[in-house]
Amino acid sequence: MQANRSKNTKPEMRLRRLLHRLGYRYSLHRRDLPGTPDLAFRSRKAVIQVHGCFWHQHEGCRLAHAPQTRLDYWQPKLARNHERDLAAREKLRSLGWRVLIIWECELVHPEQAVADAVAFLGPAKVPTLMAD
């Protein structure tokens, strides 16, 4: 399991590149916020979490299959992940932050996920060019 990353995963990197290309700027993995959100938009008081379907047990997703062996190990582990996600989301909301979850499976064809993120965040701030 050492090869399983918690930061800079392929789905996260894909979303980061797409949002950055659209003009959004964000902080990464802010440890001062509950759950260490993947993307934090400080001026918008918004965070985006990119969840892996298996590790966070995305309901109804084919990638969130239940392991066939060592159920005594996996079931509590995956349940703790789910509980920790709920607690972090609730804590963020109590601090005034808005939370959006983007699932790994949604980033296979990212158009809708990016549209959801843009709708959640609002328009990107276009940098102003200084006149000489």
C-alpha positions in Angstrom: 0.0 0.0 0.0 3.0 2.3 0.1 2.4 3.1 -3.6 -1.0 4.6 -2.8 -0.6 8.3 -2.7 -2.6 10.7 -0.6 -1.4 13.8 -2.5 -0.7 14.6 -6.2 -2.7 11.6 -7.5 -3.4 11.4 -11.2 -7.1 12.5 -10.9 -6.1 15.4 -8.7 -3.3 16.5 -11.0 -5.7 16.3 -14.0 -8.3 18.6 -12.3 -5.6 21.0 -11.1 -4.2 21.4 -14.6 -7.6 22.0 -16.1 -8.6 24.6 -13.4 -5.3 26.4 -13.6 -5.6 26.6 -17.4 -9.0 28.3 -16.9 -7.4 30.9 -14.6 -8.2 29.6 -11.1 -5.5 29.9 -8.5 -5.5 27.8 -5.3 -3.5 26.5 -2.4 -2.6 22.8 -2.2 -3.1 20.5 0.7 -3.6 23.1 3.4 -2.7 21.4 6.7 -4.4 24.2 8.7 -7.8 23.1 7.3 -9.7 20.0 8.5 -9.1 17.1 6.2 -6.2 18.8 4.4 -8.2 19.6 1.3 -6.6 19.0 -2.1 -7.5 22.4 -3.5 -8.3 25.5 -1.3 -9.6 28.7 -2.8 -9.0 31.1 0.1 -10.6 34.2 -1.4 -13.7 32.2 -2.3 -13.8 30.3 1.1 -14.1 27.1 -1.0 -12.3 23.7 -1.1 -12.4 20.9 -3.6 -11.5 17.3 -2.5 -10.6 14.8 -5.2 -11.7 11.4 -3.8 -10.5 8.0 -5.1 -13.6 5.9 -5.6 -12.2 2.8 -3.9 -10.6 4.5 -0.9 -13.6 6.7 -0.2 -16.2 4.1 -1.2 -18.1 6.1 -3.9 -21.6 4.7 -3.8 -22.8 3.0 -7.0 -19.4 3.2 -8.7 -17.8 0.2 -10.2 -14.4 1.3 -9.0 -15.6 1.2 -5.4 -15.8 -2.6 -5.3 -15.5 -4.4 -2.0 -12.4 -6.4 -1.4 -12.9 -10.2 -1.5 -10.3 -11.1 1.1 -9.3 -9.9 4.6 -12.7 -8.3 5.1 -11.9 -8.0 8.9 -9.2 -5.6 7.9 -10.8 -3.7 4.9 -14.3 -3.1 6.1 -13.3 -1.1 9.3 -10.5 0.7 7.3 -12.9 1.9 4.6 -15.5 2.8 7.2 -13.0 4.9 9.1 -12.1 6.7 5.8 -15.8 7.5 5.3 -16.3 8.7 8.9 -13.2 10.9 8.7 -14.4 12.4 5.4 -17.8 13.3 6.9 -16.2 14.8 10.0 -13.8 16.9 8.0 -16.6 18.1 5.7 -18.7 19.1 8.7 -15.8 20.9 10.4 -15.0 22.8 7.2 -18.6 23.9 6.8 -18.8 25.0 10.5 -15.7 27.2 9.7 -17.6 28.8 6.8 -15.9 26.9 4.0 -17.9 25.5 1.0 -17.0 21.9 0.0 -17.1 20.2 -3.4 -16.2 16.5 -3.8 -15.0 15.4 -7.3 -14.7 11.6 -7.7 -12.0 9.8 -9.5 -14.4 8.2 -12.0 -15.8 11.7 -12.9 -12.3 12.7 -14.2 -12.1 9.9 -16.8 -14.1 12.3 -19.0 -13.5 15.6 -17.1 -15.8 18.0 -18.9 -18.7 17.7 -16.5 -16.5 17.6 -13.4 -14.8 20.9 -14.6 -18.2 22.4 -15.3 -19.4 21.5 -11.8 -16.2 23.0 -10.3 -16.7 26.2 -12.3 -20.3 26.5 -11.3 -19.3 25.9 -7.6 -16.4 28.4 -7.7 -17.9 31.1 -9.9 -16.0 32.8 -12.7 -12.2 32.8 -12.7 -10.6 36.1 -12.0 -9.0 37.4 -15.2 -5.6 39.0 -14.5 -5.5 42.7 -15.5 -2.7 43.8 -17.8 -0.9 46.9 -16.7 -0.6 49.6 -19.3 2.8 51.2 -19.8 
